[in-house]
């Protein structure tokens, strides 16, 4: 397959069930290893909302939009990869839009949001509020209150990820996560997309979603300290929930800047917690996984090259 020598745009990705999603400026591509050992693929043209509507491509707002876009795209890709990894013959069915597929997508997103809010918003705040109600020192110091809340979020997140990493299927997803990072690093370092080159790259990447989540937790500690505490627990919870998009927007901008200035001390400090957490969320992949990641990225790069040259594109 062709390779693009000049790096003039960024790519991102996501680990799936036995596969990889790659995102370039104009396309989403998926490669999944089938039970028969082949690589099934899916290609679609997709341009970010902020790229289509320039008025929305402003700091903070674009981070919020990107978060919701990735939820939708990622959930659809995950459902596709699950179907293919179970049965190669399911590709046509997984590709075909249907009411059932839309219901499944909506249900997956709603359940994921509910679980995330329960684990990383409601439970930490509930426990912090309980501790505060039994400690006058904490109740009178809002900074300590928010630090405990933030610490509990990180503790629950690390514990949750560590536990699911013990499951064989999730361990493979984390290995594909490592393959995704290694492949993107190969591309960003201007090397040919081969298994040999990818194998030698680091599996830690500063733009990873893991880093984004950790930064969100840290930013929330600072931001919530600036927002007056409501004595009513439910109102306090709803205020923090409403502030989540703003926190996501701030975190997105910080990571975007830190990726461009990764050699500066300040941005190294910002990126460090997320890179440290990637030691759990990424594992060393095998060569077969690297082949899938390279296949997916090559699909995206070749489509981008055809798009740039105004060639006919078959999806």
Backbone torsions as a table, in degrees:
resi	resn	phi	psi	omega
1	UNK	NA	156.8	-178.4
2	UNK	-73.9	152.6	174.2
3	UNK	-122.9	144.5	176.1
4	UNK	-91.9	121.2	-176.0
5	UNK	-76.5	-43.9	-176.4
6	UNK	-84.9	127.9	178.9
7	UNK	-92.6	106.6	-178.4
8	UNK	-126.5	11.2	174.0
9	UNK	-155.6	157.5	-179.7
10	UNK	-89.8	151.5	173.0
11	UNK	-123.6	152.9	176.3
12	UNK	-131.4	173.8	-177.9
13	UNK	-159.3	179.3	178.2
14	UNK	-154.5	136.5	175.5
15	UNK	-76.9	141.1	-179.3
16	UNK	-124.5	-171.5	173.6
17	UNK	-76.8	109.3	-178.2
18	UNK	57.0	31.0	-178.7
19	UNK	-165.0	-177.2	-176.1
20	UNK	-139.8	135.8	168.5
21	UNK	-101.4	130.4	174.1
22	UNK	-118.0	139.4	-179.7
23	UNK	-122.1	122.6	173.8
24	UNK	-113.6	178.5	-175.7
25	UNK	-56.3	-31.4	-174.1
26	UNK	-123.3	-0.6	-174.7
27	UNK	-145.2	151.3	167.1
28	UNK	-114.6	131.0	179.3
29	UNK	-129.6	142.7	-179.6
30	UNK	-127.5	136.5	171.9
31	UNK	-127.4	131.8	-177.1
32	UNK	-133.7	133.5	176.5
33	UNK	-79.3	123.1	-178.7
34	UNK	-84.1	164.0	177.1
35	UNK	-59.4	-25.3	179.1
36	UNK	-82.0	-5.1	178.0
37	UNK	95.6	-3.4	177.0
38	UNK	-81.6	174.0	176.2
39	UNK	-115.1	112.7	174.7
40	UNK	-85.7	149.1	-177.3
41	UNK	-136.6	157.5	175.8
42	UNK	-142.4	134.5	-178.5
43	UNK	-130.2	136.9	175.3
44	UNK	-147.6	143.8	175.6
45	UNK	-78.4	130.4	179.3
46	UNK	-153.5	125.3	176.7
47	UNK	-115.8	130.7	-178.8
48	UNK	-51.9	147.9	178.4
49	UNK	-59.0	-39.2	-178.9
50	UNK	-68.8	-23.1	176.2
51	UNK	-81.7	-31.3	179.3
52	UNK	-79.4	-35.4	-179.3
53	UNK	-117.8	92.1	-174.2
54	UNK	-58.0	-27.9	-178.8
55	UNK	-64.2	-22.9	179.9
56	UNK	-90.8	-10.4	-177.7
57	UNK	-85.4	63.9	179.2
58	UNK	-123.0	152.1	-178.9
59	UNK	-50.4	143.6	179.1
60	UNK	77.2	-51.3	-179.9
61	UNK	-65.1	-40.5	-177.8
62	UNK	-65.4	-30.2	177.6
63	UNK	-67.3	-38.9	178.0
64	UNK	-65.4	-45.7	179.7
65	UNK	-63.5	-43.1	-180.0
66	UNK	-61.2	-38.0	-180.0
67	UNK	-60.9	-46.6	-179.3
68	UNK	-71.1	-35.8	177.0
69	UNK	-61.4	-45.8	-177.9
70	UNK	-66.4	-32.0	176.4
71	UNK	-62.1	-45.1	-178.4
72	UNK	-69.1	-50.6	-178.6
73	UNK	-62.5	-44.6	-178.2
74	UNK	-64.7	-40.7	179.7
75	UNK	-67.0	-41.9	177.3
76	UNK	-62.0	-43.4	-179.5
77	UNK	-65.8	-38.6	179.5
78	UNK	-65.7	-41.6	177.3
79	UNK	-63.4	-40.2	178.7
80	UNK	-63.4	-47.9	-177.0
81	UNK	-65.2	-35.4	178.4
82	UNK	-63.0	-44.6	179.4
83	UNK	-62.7	-43.7	-177.1
84	UNK	-70.6	-41.0	-177.3
85	UNK	-66.5	-23.0	178.1
86	UNK	-85.7	-32.4	-175.8
87	UNK	-159.9	114.8	-178.1
88	UNK	-58.9	-32.4	-178.5
89	UNK	-71.8	-8.2	-179.0
90	UNK	-82.5	-1.3	-175.9
91	UNK	-60.3	-46.5	-178.4
92	UNK	-62.1	-40.3	179.1
93	UNK	-67.6	-39.1	-179.4
94	UNK	-69.6	-31.0	179.7
95	UNK	-75.2	-30.0	-171.3
96	UNK	-81.0	122.5	178.1
97	UNK	-63.2	141.1	177.6
98	UNK	-154.8	163.1	177.5
99	UNK	-61.9	-39.4	-179.6
100	UNK	-63.3	-42.7	178.3
101	UNK	-62.0	-40.1	179.1
102	UNK	-66.5	-38.8	177.7
103	UNK	-65.5	-42.4	178.8
104	UNK	-62.5	-42.7	178.5
105	UNK	-61.0	-48.1	-179.2
106	UNK	-62.6	-42.5	-179.7
107	UNK	-64.5	-40.6	179.2
108	UNK	-62.4	-43.5	-179.4
109	UNK	-67.9	-42.2	-179.8
110	UNK	-64.1	-44.8	178.9
111	UNK	-63.8	-42.4	178.9
112	UNK	-61.7	-42.7	177.8
113	UNK	-64.4	-44.2	179.7
114	UNK	-60.1	-46.1	-178.7
115	UNK	-64.6	-41.7	-180.0
116	UNK	-65.0	-43.1	179.6
117	UNK	-65.8	-41.2	179.7
118	UNK	-63.8	-49.1	-174.7
119	UNK	-74.5	-41.0	-169.2
120	UNK	-108.7	-1.9	176.6
121	UNK	-123.0	-58.5	-172.7
122	UNK	-69.8	-53.8	-175.8
123	UNK	-61.7	-48.5	178.5
124	UNK	-58.9	-42.4	-179.2
125	UNK	-68.1	-39.4	179.1
126	UNK	-62.3	-45.5	179.6
127	UNK	-66.1	-42.5	178.9
128	UNK	-62.3	-41.9	179.5
129	UNK	-64.6	-37.6	177.9
130	UNK	-65.3	-45.3	178.2
131	UNK	-62.0	-42.5	-179.0
132	UNK	-63.4	-38.6	-179.3
133	UNK	-67.4	-17.3	179.6
134	UNK	-109.3	9.4	179.4
135	UNK	-141.8	111.4	-178.9
136	UNK	-65.0	-34.5	-179.0
137	UNK	-63.1	-43.5	179.7
138	UNK	-72.7	-39.3	-179.2
139	UNK	-62.8	-29.8	-178.6
140	UNK	-93.8	-3.0	-179.1
141	UNK	-124.9	99.5	-174.4
142	UNK	-69.0	-26.8	177.6
143	UNK	-65.9	-45.5	178.5
144	UNK	-65.0	-39.7	178.5
145	UNK	-56.6	-48.2	-179.0
146	UNK	-72.0	-31.3	177.0
147	UNK	-65.2	-42.6	178.2
148	UNK	-63.0	-44.2	178.2
149	UNK	-58.9	-46.7	179.5
150	UNK	-65.8	-40.3	178.9
151	UNK	-62.3	-42.3	-179.6
152	UNK	-65.0	-37.6	177.3
153	UNK	-60.5	-47.8	-179.6
154	UNK	-64.7	-41.4	-179.7
155	UNK	-61.3	-45.9	179.6
156	UNK	-65.4	-41.8	-179.7
157	UNK	-62.7	-48.9	-180.0
158	UNK	-62.5	-42.8	179.5
159	UNK	-63.8	-42.8	179.9
160	UNK	-62.7	-48.2	-179.8
161	UNK	-64.2	-40.8	-179.2
162	UNK	-63.9	-38.9	-179.8
163	UNK	-68.6	-47.1	-177.7
164	UNK	-70.4	-22.3	178.3
165	UNK	-67.6	-15.7	178.3
166	UNK	-78.2	-17.9	178.1
167	UNK	-75.1	132.5	-177.4
168	UNK	-54.6	-42.8	-178.9
169	UNK	-65.7	-40.5	179.5
170	UNK	-70.8	-33.3	176.6
171	UNK	-60.9	-38.7	178.2
172	UNK	-68.1	-37.5	176.1
173	UNK	-61.3	-42.1	179.3
174	UNK	-67.5	-30.2	175.1
175	UNK	-68.9	-41.1	175.0
176	UNK	-64.8	-33.1	175.1
177	UNK	-60.9	-42.4	176.3
178	UNK	-64.0	-38.5	178.4
179	UNK	-64.6	-40.6	178.1
180	UNK	-59.4	-48.9	-179.0
181	UNK	-63.4	-44.9	-178.4
182	UNK	-61.8	-39.3	-179.8
183	UNK	-68.5	-43.2	178.2
184	UNK	-65.4	-38.0	177.3
185	UNK	-64.6	-37.3	176.6
186	UNK	-60.6	-46.0	177.9
187	UNK	-62.7	-46.2	-177.0
188	UNK	-69.3	-24.3	176.9
189	UNK	-87.8	4.4	174.9
190	UNK	74.1	22.9	-179.1
191	UNK	-96.8	158.2	175.1
192	UNK	-63.1	142.0	-178.3
193	UNK	-81.1	83.4	176.7
194	UNK	-124.1	158.2	178.8
195	UNK	-60.5	-40.0	-178.9
196	UNK	-61.0	-45.2	179.8
197	UNK	-68.6	-41.1	-178.5
198	UNK	-66.8	-36.5	-178.6
199	UNK	-58.0	-31.8	-175.0
200	UNK	-88.7	-1.2	-178.7
201	UNK	-86.3	161.8	175.6
202	UNK	-74.6	149.6	178.0
203	UNK	-94.2	6.1	-179.4
204	UNK	-105.4	128.2	-177.8
205	UNK	-132.0	132.9	-175.5
206	UNK	-66.7	-21.1	-178.7
207	UNK	-92.8	11.3	-176.2
208	UNK	-65.3	150.2	177.2
209	UNK	-63.0	-27.7	175.9
210	UNK	-60.5	-44.5	178.1
211	UNK	-61.4	-39.0	-179.9
212	UNK	-60.4	-45.7	-178.5
213	UNK	-63.7	-44.6	-179.8
214	UNK	-62.7	-43.1	179.0
215	UNK	-63.3	-38.0	176.5
216	UNK	-57.8	-45.1	179.4
217	UNK	-61.8	-42.8	-177.3
218	UNK	-70.1	-41.7	178.6
219	UNK	-63.5	-35.6	-178.6
220	UNK	-62.6	-33.8	178.6
221	UNK	-61.1	-44.4	-178.3
222	UNK	-70.9	-48.6	-174.9
223	UNK	-64.8	-42.6	-177.4
224	UNK	-69.1	-22.0	175.2
225	UNK	-68.3	-27.3	-179.6
226	UNK	-85.4	-14.2	179.5
227	UNK	-97.7	122.8	-178.8
228	UNK	-55.0	139.3	-179.9
229	UNK	-76.5	133.5	175.0
230	UNK	-92.1	128.8	-177.3
231	UNK	-63.1	-22.6	177.9
232	UNK	-82.7	122.5	-174.9
233	UNK	-59.3	-46.6	-177.1
234	UNK	-62.0	-44.4	179.0
235	UNK	-65.2	-39.9	178.2
236	UNK	-61.8	-41.5	178.5
237	UNK	-64.5	-44.8	-178.6
238	UNK	-66.0	-36.6	177.2
239	UNK	-63.3	-43.6	179.5
240	UNK	-68.1	-35.0	177.8
241	UNK	-66.8	-40.6	179.4
242	UNK	-67.1	-27.0	-178.4
243	UNK	-82.0	-9.2	-176.5
244	UNK	-58.0	-44.3	178.2
245	UNK	-58.7	-39.1	178.5
246	UNK	-64.1	-42.7	178.9
247	UNK	-63.4	-41.5	178.2
248	UNK	-62.1	-40.8	179.1
249	UNK	-63.7	-43.5	178.6
250	UNK	-64.7	-44.1	-178.9
251	UNK	-63.0	-40.4	179.0
252	UNK	-60.2	-45.1	-179.2
253	UNK	-65.6	-39.8	179.4
254	UNK	-63.5	-44.2	179.6
255	UNK	-68.5	-35.2	179.0
256	UNK	-63.0	-43.6	179.1
257	UNK	-70.6	-41.8	-177.2
258	UNK	-63.9	-31.8	178.5
259	UNK	-66.8	-31.9	179.8
260	UNK	-81.2	-25.3	-176.9
261	UNK	-124.3	46.1	-174.0
262	UNK	-64.4	-16.6	-178.2
263	UNK	-87.2	-11.7	-179.7
264	UNK	-81.2	142.9	-174.0
265	UNK	-58.1	-45.4	-176.7
266	UNK	-58.9	-43.5	-177.6
267	UNK	-77.9	-25.2	172.7
268	UNK	-65.4	-38.4	178.6
269	UNK	-65.2	-42.3	179.2
270	UNK	-63.1	-41.0	-175.9
271	UNK	-78.9	-22.5	-171.3
272	UNK	-57.2	-49.2	-178.7
273	UNK	-58.0	-41.7	179.7
274	UNK	-66.8	-41.5	178.3
275	UNK	-65.1	-35.9	177.5
276	UNK	-65.4	-40.9	-179.8
277	UNK	-67.5	-26.2	179.6
278	UNK	-67.1	-13.9	174.2
279	UNK	-66.4	-20.7	176.6
280	UNK	-96.2	-42.8	-173.3
281	UNK	-83.7	-8.5	173.4
282	UNK	-124.8	144.6	175.8
283	UNK	-129.3	159.5	178.4
284	UNK	-65.6	123.9	-178.4
285	UNK	-84.2	162.8	171.5
286	UNK	-92.2	173.9	-175.1
287	UNK	-64.4	-33.0	178.8
288	UNK	-63.4	-37.4	178.9
289	UNK	-69.9	-39.1	176.6
290	UNK	-62.9	-37.0	177.4
291	UNK	-60.2	-41.8	179.4
292	UNK	-64.8	-45.0	-179.6
293	UNK	-63.0	-42.5	179.2
294	UNK	-65.7	-39.8	178.2
295	UNK	-59.6	-45.8	-178.8
296	UNK	-65.1	-43.7	-179.5
297	UNK	-68.7	-38.9	177.3
298	UNK	-61.9	-38.0	176.2
299	UNK	-57.6	-47.1	-178.4
300	UNK	-65.3	-44.0	-177.6
301	UNK	-66.4	-40.2	179.3
302	UNK	-67.2	-38.2	176.5
303	UNK	-65.5	-39.4	178.3
304	UNK	-65.3	-37.6	179.1
305	UNK	-66.2	-43.3	177.2
306	UNK	-64.1	-39.1	178.7
307	UNK	-63.4	-42.5	179.9
308	UNK	-64.9	-39.8	-179.1
309	UNK	-87.9	3.5	179.2
310	UNK	58.6	36.0	175.5
311	UNK	-81.2	163.8	175.9
312	UNK	-67.6	132.7	-177.8
313	UNK	-114.5	124.2	179.7
314	UNK	-106.5	119.5	-179.5
315	UNK	-111.1	NA	NA
